[in-house]
Amino acid sequence: EAQAPRIVLSIRPQDPLPEWITHIVRLGPELRVALQGSRHQVLQGSGSSPAAGKVVEAGDHDASSSPSVSREGLSFCDGDSKVEGEPIVEMHDICVKYGDKVVLGNWQEFIKGEKRQGFNWTVRRGQRWVICGSGKTTVLSLICSDHPQSYSLPIRLFSFPRLPQPGTPGISIFDLQSCIGHSSPETHNFFPKHLSLRRCIESAWSDTFLSSPSLTYERDALVDIYLKWFEPELNLAHATASLSKSKSIKHAGNLLYLDSTVPTNWADNIRFGDLPFSAQRITLFLRALIKRPDLVVLDEAFSGMDASLRNKCLLFLTWGTTKIYSTAGQKGPSQPMRVVDTPKSMLDVEGMRVGGLSDEQALIVVSHVKEEVPGLVRDWVYLPEAGTGEKARFGHFGGPLEGVKGGWERIWGMPE
């Protein structure tokens, strides 16, 4: 016994499975056991079992069963119909170094026939980007002005430099923060744990985490909508009661959705630090979106969530409250749910209609996992390891990454 300890490891479906794992239990909706057995049985099973080498969780997309749309209901071949707007992030010849050590931009390249030194990147309204490689945190800190060199480098944010220049005013840190919605592990680490759940989301309209938010009747109503839509994930009362027995949940055929007439005073009595890790991530995700900023930055915003929570957030990012998942026609727990229109009767109550990301907004995503890249993303940039001399690589997809064969491997420069 002493030489053979029992080890229980909790991982996500997309995480690598250690060779020393002998048995697997897969949890489905409401923490029910969907599949269990020896490693070989689970990975090589039939019926509702997943394909070998990956444990597919309820809510994960199965390309073989739905080959034409993503998990958000986006066509895999949507073309390039969107018109890109004005630049909101402009980086020209960016080279970040500490002393003699260069951490970003130590390469040369030709752009439109002109030899350039360093990292060059422009983000426009309506664009959706994913950043991969080495130096992602540095780039985001330059955009959010968390990096001291953001004041001295040739960077323009929302058409303004960070510091005033002859004939051009600079942009203050408070004006900049009001234009950016940001969720990241760093934000999570430093976010005050004693704030109420409602106060956490309202802080999107604050200059700092703890300063008083600038609220209006419309903003209060919007906070209520967000809380109602994600109550099953955020209200701790749901952790000890079945969703089917909750007073705030209604059934409409095969649809499961919230009763928008139920008050949200429960959010005043839950502290951020008392929420489960995944619920804290959802809260910060909602905080980044709620003020509908010009630029949304999601830095590993979905890490720590299971597939069903992650997909609900991705659906909300894409469609807001106008689309919902339906279990109609679902043959098993590993089959994807369909994306359908939210019942009109629900949206008409208390103005529950909220849209997803608009064409006036830009999106920047950082993720180490393919499944956490939103289906909205069309453009990508890969940053090389510092010191290699390789230049940054850029690319574009004509549809969701989920439907691009070998697309993730292409971004990382791996064999497809």
N, C-alpha and C positions, 0 to 999 in steps of 0.2 A: 504494500500500500504506500509506504513512504517513498518508494522509488518510482511510483507510477501515479503522480497526482492528476486529478481531474481538472481540465482547463476549459472554461466556457468563454468563447470569443464572440462579441457582438459586432457585426460588420454590415455594410450596405451591399446590395446586389452587385454593384459595379466594382467593389473592392476585390483585390486579388485574394484567392483562397490559399492559405498556407498548406504546404504538403503534409504537415503532421495532423491536419484535421481528419478525424475518422468518421464523424457523424454530423449531419446537418438537420436543422429544424428551420423551416421557412414560415414566417408569420404573414398572414394575410390581413384584410381589414378587421378593425376592432381587436387586434392582437390575437386573432384566432389562428391555430396551427393549420396551415394550408398544405404542408408536405413535410414529412420527416422520414428519416432512415439513415442507412449508411451513406458514406460519401458517394459510392458508386451508384447506389439506388437513386439518390436524389439527382445527381448530375446526368445519369443515363436513363432516367425513367421515361415512361410513356404517358399518354393522356394529357393531363394538365401539367405534367412535368416539363421543365425547361430544356433547352438544348444543352448539350454537354459543355461544361466549362463555365457556365454562368447561371446563377440562380435568379430567374426573372421574377420580380415582385409584382403584386397586383398594382396595376397602373402603368407598368412599363409598356412601351410600344413594341409590338410584334410586327415587323415589316411584312412578314409573309401573310398575315391576316388582314392588313390594311395598307396595301402598297402605294396608295396615291395621296394620303394625307398624313401630316405629323400628329403628334399627340395633342397639339393645340388646335387641330382641325385645319391647318394650313396646307395648301396644295404643295406637293413636292416640286412642281414646275410652275412657279408663279411669275417667272420672267422678271423684268426690270421696269415695272410700270410706275413705280414711285419716283417723283421728282425730288431731287436733293436740293436742300435749301442753302442758306448762307452759312459760311464757316462759323463755328462756335469755339473750336480749338484749332490753333495754328502753331505748329512747331517747326522752326526752320534752323537747320544746322545745329541741333542740340547735342552738346557734349557735356556729360556730367562726370566730374572727376574730383577726387579727394587727394590733393597733393599731386603726385605723379601717376596715381592709379586711376585709370578711366573705367567707369562702371557702365557707361551707356554712351554709344555714339562714336566708338573708336574705329570707324570705317569710312571709306570714300565710295561714292557712287555717282553715276551720271543721271541727271534728271532733265529731260527735254534737251539733251545735248550739252548741258552745263554740269561741270564737275562740282560736286557738293561734298562737304565734310560733315559727318554726324547724322543724327536721326531727324528725318523730315516726315511730318504726318499732319494731315488735316482731317478733322471730323466736322461734318456738316449736319444741319438739321435734317431729320428723317433717316439718317444712317444708323445702322445697328452693327457694332463691332465686337469682336472677341480678341483679346490679347493673350498670347501664349509666349512661352520662352523665359529668358532671363532678363530681369530688369522691369518687370510689370509693376512692382510696387513703386519703383522710382518714377516711372511715367505717371502713375496715378497721383503720386504725391506732388508732382509738378503741376498737374492739372488742378488739384484741390488746394494748392498753395501751402501744403504741409512741409514742403522742401525749401530750405533757405535759398537755394540757387534759382528758384522759380522767379525771384525778383530781378535777377541779373541776366538770365538767358533770354534769347529772342523768342518769347512765347506771347501770343495774343489769345485772350479768352473773351469770347463774346464781343469781338472786334476791338478790345481794349488791351493795352499792355498792363502788366502788373504795377509798374511805376509810371508816373506822369512823364511824358515826353513833349518836346516843343510842339505846341498845337494840338496835342492829344492828351486828355486826362487819363489817369490810371483807373483801375477798378479796385475798390476796397475789398477787404476780406469778407465783410458782412454782405456786400452786394454779390460777391462771388458765391458765398454759401447759399444765398437765397435763390440762385439759379441752378444749383446742383443738389440732387438727391443722392446720398451716398450710403451704402451698406457694405461693411467689410469686417474681417476678424478684429482689426484694430479698434474700430468703432464699438464692436461688441465687448472687447476687453475693458474699455474705459467708460462704458456707458453706466450711469449711476444705477445701482441695483435697488435703491429704495424708492424710486419713482413708481407711481401707479401705472398700470398698463395704458390707461387713457392718456395720462400725462406723457408717457413715452412717445406716443404717436403725435400728440399735440406739439411736442418739442420740435417738430419739423418747421414750425413757424417761429422758433426762438433763435436768438443770436448765439446762444450757448445751450448746453444740455439743461442747465439749471435756471436759466433766466425765464421770465414770464413770456409765454407765447402770445403772439398777436392774433386773437381769435375774433371771429364774426359768427353770426347766426349760420351762414352758409358753411363755414368751416366746421362748426360744431356738428352740423347735420352730416357732413362728409365723414367725420370721424365715426359717427354712429353707424353709417353704412358699412364702413370698413370693418368695424367691430362685429356687426351682425353677420357679415359675409364669412368671417373667419371665427365665429364663436365656437364651433365644435373643436377647433384646434387651440383656442386661447382661453376659453372659460374652464377653469380647473374643475368645475362641477361635472363636466363631461367625462373626466378621467375615471370617475367612480360610478357612472351610470351609462347604460346602453343608449346609443343615439336614437334608437327607435322608440325609447321611452321618454326622451327629453321633451319638455313642453315647448321648446323653441324650434323643434324640428317638425316639418310637415312632409307628407308623402303625396306625390301626384303621379299616379301610375308607377313607372319605374324610376321617377326622379326623386331625389332627396335634396331638399333645400330648406332654407331658414324662414321662419315666420318673422317678417320684418316688423310686426306690431309689438314684439316683445322688447321691453326696455333694456338698455345696456349699462345699467348702474353697477352690474357685477364687475365691470372693468375699473371702477374706482376703488375696489377693495382687493385687487390683485397686484402685488408688487412684481416688478420686472424680475428681480432676483429669485422669486418663488416659482417662476414659470420653468417648465422643462426646457432643455437646451434648444430643441427644435422650435418650440413656441417663441423663444427669445429671438431666434433667427427670423421667424415670420414677422414678429413685431418690428424689427429693424428694416425688413423688406418693405413693409407697409409704410413705415416712416419715410423711406426713401422715395416712395411713389406719391404720397397723398397730396402734396402741394403742386403736383404736376410740373416739376421743374423742367427747364430747357434741356438739361443733361442729367441722365440717370446713370450712376456708376454702381454696378453690382459686382463686388469683389468677393468671390466665393460665397455669395449670399445664400446659396441653397445647400451648402455642405452641412451635414448633421441632420438633414431631413430624409425621411424615407421616400420611396417613389411616389406614393399617393399625395403626400404633402407638397413635395416638389412640383408635381404636375399641376396641382391646384394653383400654386403660385404662378407657374408659367402660363396657365390658362388665364388667370387674372391679369397678368402683365399684358397679354395679347388682346383680350376682349373685355376686361373689366367684369361687370356683373351681367353682361348681355349673353354670355354663353355658359353652359354648365355641362358636366358629365352625366351621361345616362347609362344605366346598366341594361337597357333593353337590347335583347339579342346577344348578350354576353354568354358564351358557352362555358366558361370556367374562370377561376380566379386569375389565371395568367393571361386571359384575353383582354385586350384594351377596351375601355369604355368609349362610347361614341360621344362626340361633342355636338350638342344640340342647343337651340335657342332657349334661353331662360323663359319660363312661363310668364306671359304678359301680366297675368294677375298679380304676380309677385313684384314685378318691376314697377307697376303702377301704384303700389302701396308705399306711401311716404317717400316717393321719389328715389327708389332704389337703383335707378339706371345710372351707371358710371361706366365710361368707356375705358378702353385699354390705352396703351402707348399711342400717342398721336403723331401725325406727320411733322409737327412742329418740334417734336422732342427727338433727341439723339440718345443712343444707348451704348454704353461701353461695359463689356462683361469680361471678368477674369475667372477662368475655371481650369482645373486640372482634370476634369472628368467630362467626357463627351455628353453624357446624359443631362448635365446641368447647364448646357448651352441652350438658350431659348431658341425656339424655331423662328423667331423674328430676325435672328442674326444672319446677315448676308456677307459682311466683309470681315477679313481677319488680318492680323499682323503678327508675325513671329519675330521675337527679339533674340539674337544670337547670344551665346555665352560671351561674357566680357573677356577680352584678350585674344579671341580667335581671329579677329580681323574680318570675319564674315559680316555681311550687311543684313539689315532687316529685310524680311520677305513679306510681301503683301499678296492677298488673293481675294477672290470674290466667288460666291456661290449663287446660282440662279434659283435657289429654293432652300428650305430648311436643311441644316447640316445632317439631321437625322435621316434624310432621304438621299444623301450624297454618298455613294459607295466609295470607301477609302478616303473620305473627306477629312476626317480627324487625323489620319496618318499623314495626309498631304500637308496639313498645317505644321505638324511636328517634324516633317522631313523624314518620315519612316516609310519602309516599303508598304505599298497598298495591298 
